[in-house]
């Protein structure tokens, strides 16, 4: 099984035609329940994970840098806003790579995140779930074919 994974990873690295499936999550649970139960810490974990899912689908951005931007970057004020916008853009690129028409609007997600009690979380997660629904909700981490090369 390990040899198959290594071969698939090598093929995806060379051809760029495969990505890794992310996790289908309930958007309202991600936005309301888990952050309340964890005193807001879950939001940071979710933010890191969705940016990691973008990386696993071929978007060459650092999930750790995105997390740093919304935490320590808040000291400088601007980085969290840039990161929230760019995350919406990454989701749109993920949709394009999956062969879907991009419906994720970084502006809408940013505005919801900043002005409506963080409800951009619901929006971004619902947009991500469209990708995993398109592939039939495969197990997290399984190889999925990409319709287009991510940029």
SVG drawing of the C-alpha trace seen along z (x, -y; Angstrom):
<svg xmlns="http://www.w3.org/2000/svg" viewBox="-25 -48 33 50">
<polyline fill="none" stroke="black" stroke-width="0.4" points="0.0,0.0 2.9,-2.4 4.4,-1.7 1.2,-2.6 1.0,-5.9 4.6,-6.7 4.0,-6.0 0.8,-8.2 2.7,-11.0 5.5,-10.8 3.0,-10.8 1.2,-13.8 4.4,-15.7 5.5,-15.0 2.2,-15.5 0.3,-17.6 -2.9,-15.8 -3.8,-14.5 -4.6,-16.2 -5.7,-15.0 -9.3,-15.2 -10.2,-17.4 -12.7,-16.8 -16.4,-17.5 -17.6,-19.5 -20.9,-20.9 -20.6,-24.7 -22.7,-25.8 -21.0,-23.4 -17.6,-24.8 -18.8,-28.4 -20.8,-28.1 -20.6,-24.9 -16.9,-24.1 -15.7,-27.6 -18.1,-28.0 -17.0,-24.7 -13.3,-25.4 -13.4,-29.2 -12.5,-30.1 -9.5,-27.9 -11.2,-25.6 -11.5,-28.5 -7.7,-28.7 -7.4,-24.9 -10.1,-25.1 -8.3,-28.0 -5.0,-26.1 -6.7,-22.9 -8.6,-24.5 -5.4,-26.2 -3.6,-22.9 -6.3,-21.3 -5.7,-24.0 -2.0,-23.1 -2.8,-19.4 -5.0,-20.2 -2.0,-21.9 -2.3,-25.5 1.3,-26.5 0.6,-28.6 1.8,-28.0 -1.0,-27.1 1.3,-28.1 1.8,-31.6 -1.9,-32.0 -2.4,-31.1 0.4,-33.4 -1.2,-36.2 -4.5,-35.9 -2.8,-35.5 0.5,-37.4 -0.2,-39.4 -3.0,-41.1 -0.4,-43.2 0.3,-45.0 -3.5,-45.1 -3.4,-44.4 -2.2,-40.8 -5.4,-39.1 -7.5,-41.0 -5.2,-40.0 -5.1,-36.4 -8.9,-36.2 -9.3,-37.5 -6.6,-35.3 -8.2,-32.2 -11.4,-32.9 -9.3,-33.2 -7.6,-29.9 -11.0,-28.2 -12.0,-29.6 -8.8,-28.2 -9.5,-24.9 -12.9,-24.9 -11.4,-25.6 -8.8,-22.8 -11.7,-20.4 -13.4,-21.3 -16.1,-23.4 -17.1,-26.9 -15.6,-29.0 -18.5,-30.3 -16.4,-31.4 -16.1,-35.1 -13.2,-36.3 -14.9,-39.7 -18.1,-38.1 -16.2,-35.8 -14.1,-38.7 -17.1,-40.9 -19.0,-38.1 -16.0,-37.3 -15.3,-40.9 -18.8,-42.4 -21.2,-39.5 -19.8,-37.8 -17.3,-35.6 -20.1,-34.0 -17.6,-33.9 -16.6,-30.6 -20.0,-29.2 -19.6,-30.6 -16.0,-29.4 -16.8,-25.9 -19.9,-25.6 -17.8,-26.5 -15.2,-23.9 -17.9,-21.3 -19.0,-21.8 -15.6,-20.5 -15.7,-17.4 -19.4,-16.8 -18.2,-17.0 -15.9,-14.1 -18.5,-12.1 -17.1,-12.9 -14.0,-10.6 -12.1,-9.8 -9.9,-12.6 -6.5,-12.4 -7.5,-10.1 -6.1,-10.9 -8.5,-12.8 -8.0,-13.7 -7.8,-17.4 -9.5,-18.7 -7.2,-21.7 -3.8,-22.5 -4.0,-24.8 -2.2,-28.1"/>
</svg>
